[in-house]
Amino acid sequence: MKKIKTTAGFMGTSEQKEKLIAMIAEHKDIKGSIMPILQKAQEIYGYLPLEVQQIISDETGVSMSEIYGIVTFYSQFVLNPKGEIAISVCMGTACYVKGAKDILDRISANIGIKPGETSKDGRYSLDATRCIGACGLAPVFLVNEDVYGRIEKPEDVDDILKKYTES
């Protein structure tokens, strides 16, 4: 196996690795199977760190650069683990023009991490996402599965976040 830079904090188990390798073995000879393999790998690990991408590369014979290109192109794939409280701010056109950037900045200041990061304790993750399809509620953000829309000013997120930060 080639040496690769490891992802800080990657904690995959031997059971996950065995499950991944078995799944790859079932799919690797099927034409066009790399997307389903990546999707199932993300189901197993919750995200696709470099270590998992390397296993997929080694087992399928698809280059690491091709796998990384696919993972970073499609928004369904994530490179970092999500926090217990996953916050996503829609940056689609409708949300953006109604102040989503200021909302994202306010949330970032509140929880102390930048977009694309997960807090060191694993409690919070913050993402700027593409359109989530709730343009009529713009600007919109999600906390786990809870949708918050029609945010009038960035300060309005403070009370919403208190529900999640005070527990």
DRENZADREN-332757 format. One record per residue: residue number from 1; y, z, x of N, C-alpha, C, CB in turn. Coordinates in steps of 0.001 Angstrom, whole numbers, plus 500000, padded with zeros to 6 digits. Glycine has a CB too. Example, Ala and Ser with C-alpha at 12.3 -4.5 7.8 and 13.67 -1.06 7.14 Angstrom:
residues 2
FIPA   n    n.v    n.w    n.u   ca.v   ca.w   ca.u    c.v    c.w    c.u   cb.v   cb.w   cb.u
FIPA   1 494310 507800 513190 495500 507800 512300 496700 507800 513200 495527 509046 511308
FIPA   2 497750 507080 512850 498940 507140 513670 500030 507870 512900 499402 505725 514084
This chain:
residues 167
FIPA   n    n.v    n.w    n.u   ca.v   ca.w   ca.u    c.v    c.w    c.u   cb.v   cb.w   cb.u
FIPA   1 498819 500000 500851 500000 500000 500000 501240 500000 500894 500000 501230 499033
FIPA   2 502229 499211 500508 503484 499143 501244 504277 500429 501075 504312 497946 500782
FIPA   3 505055 500749 502102 505952 501911 502021 507143 501528 501170 506412 502390 503441
FIPA   4 507513 502365 500228 508707 502148 499422 509499 503436 499369 508347 501664 497997
FIPA   5 510761 503280 499082 511607 504454 498889 511145 505133 497606 513139 504069 498822
FIPA   6 510995 506440 497652 510552 507150 496457 511743 507605 495635 509680 508349 496831
FIPA   7 511510 507723 494357 512528 508178 493429 512609 509697 493506 512220 507706 491979
FIPA   8 513816 510215 493631 513989 511665 493700 513399 512313 492454 515485 512037 493851
FIPA   9 512540 513281 492681 511998 514033 491562 510825 513392 490847 513055 514267 490597
FIPA  10 510305 512258 491334 509165 511633 490652 507970 512571 490712 508812 510257 491290
FIPA  11 507378 512822 489545 506285 513779 489469 505129 513218 488642 506775 515102 488871
FIPA  12 504699 512022 488961 503573 511445 488244 502287 512196 488546 503416 509977 488599
FIPA  13 501404 512250 487567 500128 512945 487740 499021 511946 488071 499768 513744 486469
FIPA  14 497916 512448 488584 496779 511573 488880 496209 510992 487583 495679 512348 489656
FIPA  15 496283 511761 486497 495809 511256 485199 496654 510069 484735 495844 512379 484137
FIPA  16 497972 510171 484920 498844 509054 484540 498510 507822 485372 500335 509435 484718
FIPA  17 498334 508021 486660 498028 506894 487545 496709 506238 487161 497977 507358 489005
FIPA  18 495690 507040 486876 494389 506496 486461 494527 505698 485167 493360 507633 486276
FIPA  19 495272 506228 484226 495489 505544 482949 496219 504214 483175 496296 506447 481978
FIPA  20 497227 504235 484057 497985 503022 484365 497085 501967 485001 499161 503346 485299
FIPA  21 496318 502357 485997 495459 501394 486694 494404 500816 485750 494777 502061 487902
FIPA  22 493835 501641 484890 492852 501154 483914 493489 500163 482950 492239 502327 483132
FIPA  23 494708 500482 482494 495409 499581 481568 495741 498259 482250 496699 500243 481040
FIPA  24 496191 498305 483495 496510 497079 484228 495257 496224 484377 497110 497407 485617
FIPA  25 494134 496843 484703 492876 496114 484872 492501 495342 483611 491752 497079 485242
FIPA  26 492795 495927 482446 492485 495258 481171 493395 494060 480904 492603 496250 480022
FIPA  27 494625 494078 481442 495620 493068 481092 495985 492081 482199 496841 493745 480653
FIPA  28 495701 492396 483459 496284 491630 484562 495870 490163 484616 495920 492272 485843
FIPA  29 494737 489812 484073 494297 488412 484111 494756 487608 482900 492794 488351 484208
FIPA  30 495488 488230 482023 496007 487545 480844 497369 486962 481182 496100 488509 479625
FIPA  31 497539 485669 480949 498807 485016 481260 499949 485669 480471 498727 483503 480946
FIPA  32 501060 485949 481139 502226 486544 480487 502085 488025 480201 502503 485833 479217
FIPA  33 501182 488703 480902 500912 490103 480575 501851 491107 481244 499512 490430 480951
FIPA  34 502741 490662 482102 503562 491621 482832 504461 492443 481902 504412 490895 483859
FIPA  35 505022 491822 480871 505866 492578 479927 505052 493662 479204 506508 491618 478891
FIPA  36 503908 493329 478615 503111 494394 477982 502678 495466 478976 501879 493797 477314
FIPA  37 502382 495098 480209 502001 496084 481218 503179 497027 481475 501555 495386 482538
FIPA  38 504369 496480 481636 505550 497315 481865 505829 498224 480672 506773 496440 482150
FIPA  39 505686 497685 479470 505920 498491 478274 504936 499652 478197 505812 497624 477015
FIPA  40 503667 499368 478456 502654 500427 478395 502848 501430 479535 501234 499821 478455
FIPA  41 503260 500951 480696 503529 501863 481815 504671 502815 481459 503874 501065 483100
FIPA  42 505683 502284 480793 506794 503141 480381 506338 504153 479325 507956 502288 479835
FIPA  43 505405 503761 478465 504857 504716 477499 504120 505846 478221 503906 504003 476509
FIPA  44 503411 505511 479274 502639 506504 480022 503559 507489 480751 501709 505807 481027
FIPA  45 504580 506970 481421 505434 507810 482269 506759 508216 481620 505721 507089 483547
FIPA  46 507183 507476 480592 508472 507753 479960 509615 506981 480583 508769 509216 480029
FIPA  47 509359 506373 481732 510340 505553 482448 509586 504781 483525 511498 506434 483073
FIPA  48 510299 503914 484273 509640 503084 485272 510257 503286 486662 509722 501610 484867
FIPA  49 509905 504390 487312 510420 504627 488661 509826 503617 489646 510103 506072 489117
FIPA  50 510397 503540 490830 509918 502598 491841 508439 502784 492157 510729 502747 493108
FIPA  51 507970 504024 492150 506565 504282 492449 505636 503599 491444 506302 505783 492464
FIPA  52 506007 503628 490182 505195 502997 489136 505285 501476 489258 505658 503458 487724
FIPA  53 506473 500972 489536 506630 499535 489729 505774 499055 490903 508110 499182 489965
FIPA  54 505697 499861 491970 504898 499486 493141 503413 499425 492794 505128 500481 494291
FIPA  55 502935 500381 491998 501535 500354 491576 501264 499076 490784 501189 501609 490726
FIPA  56 502172 498738 489873 502006 497521 489069 501988 496295 489971 503137 497398 488019
FIPA  57 502886 496255 490951 502928 495146 491895 501621 495036 492665 504096 495314 492862
FIPA  58 501160 496159 493201 499916 496165 493978 498718 495731 493145 499663 497550 494551
FIPA  59 498648 496189 491912 497481 495921 491060 497488 494523 490436 497411 496954 489961
FIPA  60 498678 493948 490230 498759 492628 489583 498975 491486 490568 499878 492624 488571
FIPA  61 499473 491811 491762 499807 490762 492721 501172 490139 492472 498758 489692 492687
FIPA  62 501900 490650 491477 503264 490187 491204 504180 490918 492176 503689 490446 489695
FIPA  63 505112 490186 492784 505971 490806 493801 506814 491937 493220 506883 489756 494432
FIPA  64 507096 492894 494078 507940 494025 493691 509311 493528 493239 508089 495022 494864
FIPA  65 509851 492517 493906 511181 492019 493521 511161 491388 492135 511686 490999 494547
FIPA  66 510075 490721 491780 509975 490136 490439 509865 491234 489381 508760 489186 490351
FIPA  67 509059 492243 489655 508909 493350 488708 510237 494079 488539 507812 494332 489181
FIPA  68 510887 494379 489648 512183 495072 489588 513204 494223 488825 512705 495385 491020
FIPA  69 513178 492927 489029 514084 492022 488308 513864 492080 486805 513901 490591 488798
FIPA  70 512620 492128 486374 512309 492218 484947 512776 493568 484395 510786 492026 484703
FIPA  71 512447 494637 485109 512783 495987 484654 514296 496165 484519 512216 497031 485623
FIPA  72 515045 495612 485464 516503 495783 485410 517178 494787 484480 517091 495650 486797
FIPA  73 516510 493707 484111 517097 492719 483203 517017 493175 481746 516394 491370 483364
FIPA  74 515882 493720 481340 515680 494092 479944 516108 495531 479693 514217 493904 479550
FIPA  75 516966 495713 478704 517514 497045 478427 516478 498021 477860 518668 496925 477461
FIPA  76 515332 497530 477429 514299 498428 476900 513653 499275 477994 513228 497624 476181
FIPA  77 513792 498835 479248 513186 499563 480355 514203 500501 480987 512630 498589 481405
FIPA  78 513749 501677 481375 514637 502657 482003 514062 503070 483357 514830 503902 481085
FIPA  79 514948 503244 484323 514568 503586 485688 514580 505084 485954 515484 502901 486655
FIPA  80 515237 505827 485094 515355 507268 485280 514794 507995 484068 516822 507669 485520
FIPA  81 514236 509176 484297 513698 509921 483158 514815 510344 482218 512915 511151 483638
FIPA  82 514520 510367 480953 515488 510832 479960 515477 512346 479924 515177 510252 478558
FIPA  83 516631 512912 479623 516727 514348 479487 516161 514807 478157 518164 514795 479629
FIPA  84 515980 516094 478042 515548 516696 476785 516538 516332 475684 515419 518237 476922
FIPA  85 517804 516279 476051 518863 515843 475145 519397 514531 475706 520011 516934 475000
FIPA  86 518959 513418 475107 519331 512089 475575 520519 511584 474760 518131 511107 475471
FIPA  87 521616 511326 475454 522841 510862 474798 523086 509415 475190 524065 511755 475179
FIPA  88 523304 508572 474195 523585 507153 474421 524855 506781 473682 522399 506259 473959
FIPA  89 525785 506177 474389 527043 505738 473790 527016 504221 473696 528279 506231 474621
FIPA  90 527215 503698 472500 527228 502259 472288 528489 501670 472923 527159 501921 470771
FIPA  91 528271 500655 473748 529391 499967 474386 529482 498521 473909 529248 500014 475913
FIPA  92 528875 498238 472758 528992 496911 472173 530447 496627 471827 528099 496783 470921
FIPA  93 530760 495403 471522 532145 494984 471321 532885 495832 470293 532181 493543 470897
FIPA  94 532308 496013 469110 532993 496780 468060 533274 498209 468516 532153 496798 466773
FIPA  95 532307 498828 469138 532493 500208 469605 533483 500267 470764 531147 500817 470032
FIPA  96 533367 499325 471667 534237 499330 472838 535707 499226 472443 533867 498186 473773
FIPA  97 536010 498284 471531 537416 498108 471152 537945 499283 470342 537587 496824 470358
FIPA  98 537044 500098 469800 537476 501280 469043 537413 502563 469865 536625 501437 467803
FIPA  99 537305 502427 471198 537435 503590 472056 536171 504188 472618 538111 504603 471336
FIPA 100 535072 503444 472648 533807 503986 473143 533892 504440 474603 532713 502947 472997
FIPA 101 534664 503751 475421 534794 504132 476836 535378 505535 476965 535681 503118 477593
FIPA 102 536385 505852 476170 536984 507188 476213 535999 508249 475717 538268 507225 475368
FIPA 103 535187 507885 474748 534162 508799 474235 533119 509051 475317 533491 508225 472953
FIPA 104 532697 507994 475981 531729 508124 477068 532285 509037 478168 531375 506732 477648
FIPA 105 533535 508828 478537 534162 509660 479571 534231 511125 479140 535575 509140 479889
FIPA 106 534514 511367 477874 534616 512737 477361 533249 513424 477389 535185 512735 475922
FIPA 107 532228 512709 476958 530874 513267 476979 530464 513561 478424 529861 512290 476309
FIPA 108 530743 512628 479310 530425 512800 480720 531066 514066 481281 530880 511583 481516
FIPA 109 532325 514283 480959 533039 515480 481415 532427 516745 480812 534532 515389 481048
FIPA 110 532013 516673 479553 531429 517830 478867 530092 518274 479472 531235 517507 477401
FIPA 111 529238 517321 479788 527897 517686 480253 527738 517597 481771 526873 516799 479592
FIPA 112 528754 517088 482448 528757 517110 483907 527900 516083 484610 528341 518407 484346
FIPA 113 527578 514980 483936 526852 513893 484601 527510 512567 484246 525345 513888 484192
FIPA 114 527265 511566 485070 527804 510228 484849 526804 509393 484054 528137 509540 486196
FIPA 115 527279 508310 483437 526345 507407 482739 525244 506929 483692 527105 506186 482147
FIPA 116 524033 506909 483174 522888 506498 483972 522216 507652 484699 523312 505469 484963
FIPA 117 522749 508854 484544 522192 510010 485243 521473 510952 484285 523295 510761 485979
FIPA 118 520657 511783 484880 519997 512886 484181 520365 514150 484940 518420 512687 484096
FIPA 119 520697 515195 484213 521070 516449 484876 519903 516964 485713 521499 517515 483836
FIPA 120 520222 517693 486768 519190 518185 487689 518143 519037 486990 519828 518988 488802
FIPA 121 518553 519743 485939 517598 520594 485226 516798 519821 484170 518333 521750 484565
FIPA 122 517084 518507 484028 516357 517676 483074 516779 517860 481633 514915 517949 483186
FIPA 123 517807 518644 481404 518238 518920 480026 518976 517743 479406 519128 520151 479993
FIPA 124 519874 517091 480141 520709 516023 479582 520526 514718 480343 522181 516433 479603
FIPA 125 520620 513624 479597 520765 512306 480210 521855 511588 479424 519398 511490 480206
FIPA 126 522555 510713 480107 523674 509991 479495 523565 508520 479844 525040 510565 479964
FIPA 127 523650 507681 478821 523590 506237 479018 524673 505530 478225 522222 505704 478621
FIPA 128 525200 504485 478823 526069 503541 478119 525145 502403 477718 527309 503038 479018
FIPA 129 525017 502162 476416 524055 501170 475946 524753 499956 475355 523121 501786 474915
FIPA 130 523970 498928 475185 524473 497742 474502 524515 498039 473011 523588 496487 474804
FIPA 131 524909 497077 472240 525044 497252 470800 523784 497876 470189 525341 495910 470134
FIPA 132 523989 498874 469356 522842 499514 468695 522716 499077 467236 522972 501040 468769
FIPA 133 523606 498176 466818 523500 497625 465477 524122 498459 464377 522099 497415 465161
FIPA 134 525051 499320 464730 525736 500149 463734 527242 499892 463808 525424 501663 463960
FIPA 135 527598 498627 463884 528999 498234 464094 529940 498775 463018 529107 496725 464138
FIPA 136 529453 498932 461806 530279 499452 460719 530661 500912 460922 529556 499298 459405
FIPA 137 529983 501598 461841 530268 503003 462136 531035 503169 463457 528961 503799 462191
FIPA 138 531436 502076 464049 532066 502101 465378 533262 503034 465436 532498 500707 465776
FIPA 139 533389 503732 466572 532467 503836 467696 531329 504811 467400 533215 504271 468949
FIPA 140 530176 504528 468012 528952 505261 467714 528315 505797 468992 527962 504365 466963
FIPA 141 527733 506993 468887 526862 507475 469947 525682 508199 469320 527628 508405 470925
FIPA 142 524611 508295 470093 523394 508959 469631 523103 510150 470520 522196 507984 469621
FIPA 143 522615 511200 469891 522061 512338 470614 520623 512428 470121 522889 513700 470366
FIPA 144 519708 512072 471024 518305 511882 470657 518257 510903 469480 517613 513256 470290
FIPA 145 517811 511309 468322 517728 510392 467173 518903 510541 466204 516428 510625 466422
FIPA 146 519811 511455 466484 520952 511695 465597 522081 510718 465905 521451 513148 465733
FIPA 147 522591 510053 464860 523654 509060 465014 524988 509673 464597 523349 507786 464175
FIPA 148 525985 509491 465454 527337 509972 465164 528284 508786 465242 527773 511109 466157
FIPA 149 528982 508540 464148 529874 507385 464110 531238 507712 463561 529267 506298 463297
FIPA 150 532069 506670 463604 533463 506764 463157 534184 507916 463867 533527 506958 461623
FIPA 151 533974 508011 465155 534634 509027 465970 536095 508606 466117 533932 509194 467380
FIPA 152 537004 509425 465607 538415 509047 465584 539113 509226 466925 539132 509847 464545
FIPA 153 538747 510279 467655 539352 510500 468966 538323 511161 469873 540640 511373 468855
FIPA 154 538443 510965 471176 537433 511502 472097 537182 513002 471931 537851 511229 473513
FIPA 155 538195 513767 471605 538051 515214 471459 537076 515581 470335 539413 515849 471192
FIPA 156 536853 514658 469397 535940 514918 468281 534499 515143 468746 535983 513760 467297
FIPA 157 534156 514648 469936 532780 514821 470400 532500 516259 470832 532496 513871 471554
FIPA 158 533547 517017 471138 533355 518389 471622 532554 519233 470639 534703 519048 471882
FIPA 159 532942 519209 469366 532232 519999 468359 530808 519492 468144 532996 519975 467040
FIPA 160 530630 518187 468209 529289 517621 468045 528388 518105 469182 529342 516063 468011
FIPA 161 528887 518027 470400 528081 518424 471553 527764 519916 471576 528794 518045 472824
FIPA 162 528611 520732 470965 528356 522169 470944 527022 522489 470283 529482 522894 470219
FIPA 163 526620 521672 469312 525336 521885 468639 524159 521794 469634 525154 520848 467504
FIPA 164 524368 521021 470681 523311 520778 471648 523470 521576 472939 523257 519324 471968
FIPA 165 524690 521963 473248 524927 522672 474515 524865 524174 474372 526263 522289 475078
FIPA 166 524994 524685 473164 524996 526128 472975 523629 526710 472680 525920 526481 471877
FIPA 167 522624 525874 472661 521270 526379 472379 520508 526671 473643 520493 525385 471541
